[in-house]
Amino acid sequence: MLPGDKSISHRYALLAGFAEGVSRLSNFSTGADPHSSLACMSAMGAKVATVGKTIEVTGTGGRLRQPNGDLDCGNSGSTMRMLAGLVAAQQGSFRFVGDASLSLRPMERIRNPLQQMGARIELTNGHAPMMVHGGALTGIGFEAPIASAQVKTAVLFAGLQAQGITSLVERVRTRDHSEHALKAFGARLNRKDARLSIAGGQKLTAIDATVPGDMSSAAFFLCAALLFEDSNLVLDALGMNPTRAAMLDVISAMGGTIKVLDVQETHGEMAGTIQVNRGRALLGIDIAGERAAQLIDELPVIAAIAPYTQGGVRIRDAKELRVKESDRIALVVKNLRAMGAEVTELEDGMDIPGGQRLHGAVIDSGLDHRIAMAFSVAALRAEGDTAIRGAEAAGISFPEFFTWLDDLAIR
Ligand code: S3P
């Protein structure tokens, strides 16, 4: 069973820590990032215990205690941005810190709406360390200037506790796990077309939940399956939330066949079993616009297999890749070139011609989990050996990745 979805695990960790009562979370992500969320909630008074394979979180009933030290978010932008929304309405001052990568990532995007609601936020040149001075908030109308589920979530988590209604318009529809999670924990919120509204003063109640498998982790194996003619990959309990499932369309467009064997819905999240086989050829693809935003975490691995395709891959409108755990455009281009590929770098994407042969190389992961895993997949079809520097970064979202890759290669 694939490890639990990172995005959903974050939301369950934060909301379980905030809710009243004991939440029991099964198949919680084993990645370091969602555990940063749990650790921060525990620093603010939630009780977190591992009972067998389940994580039990005793919530704070909506009152977060000011922590004794910093809230250490590690490598996790999700923790820092989404948690900022939760603490913005709490009395006290909360200092957020992160590792070297997180300390370079833009935080202005959450400061703007949260300050409009009445919090005061100090940044260091637009980044962490970040101080959030929380207090009574008032609902706002907010139009999201960038496609970001993290910003949306920060606003919804603050809106949940504000006075009056908070409404948010997102022109590009981003992953909607926060909306489902809020409802699962008992909150009411409404969506009308692109507008989401949430009333303040709501209380949350604990839930029992099983986190579906992570589509963004599955993406590495889906792409690996496309590289081998006789591959047959079955993934069960895979999260198939429509706002995360664009990868399945990509696999089909690139020539794979996907059979959905069953699907179930729990707490608004779909999960099921799929079987993937490669078709006769590995085809190229163009990814731009809304699609680029919906595939933002999968683009590195799609790019990493692009040279092996027949028609090449063109990616546009993906400038956000430059402000992820690394500058993912620069690193993908650098590592593809190290493997002998021809590639054109663009400000918001890249062009990678197809029909290329790659050779093994020393890969620089930039300590970015998705770069480390993407190039392990590219290496499968390269001539000669590839060494991934900083491969341990995979542990941020998928500590079992290399074991899984080994097992799948043998079968
Ligand atoms: C995430 C949203 C995306 C994604 C990240 C997780 C989330 O970031 O890249 O890995 O869980 O909401 P943005 O919302 O900043 O685009």
Residues whose N, C-alpha, C, O or C-beta is under 5 A from the ligand:
A	BS01	S3P	S7 S78 A147 S148 A149 Q150 V151 I296 D297
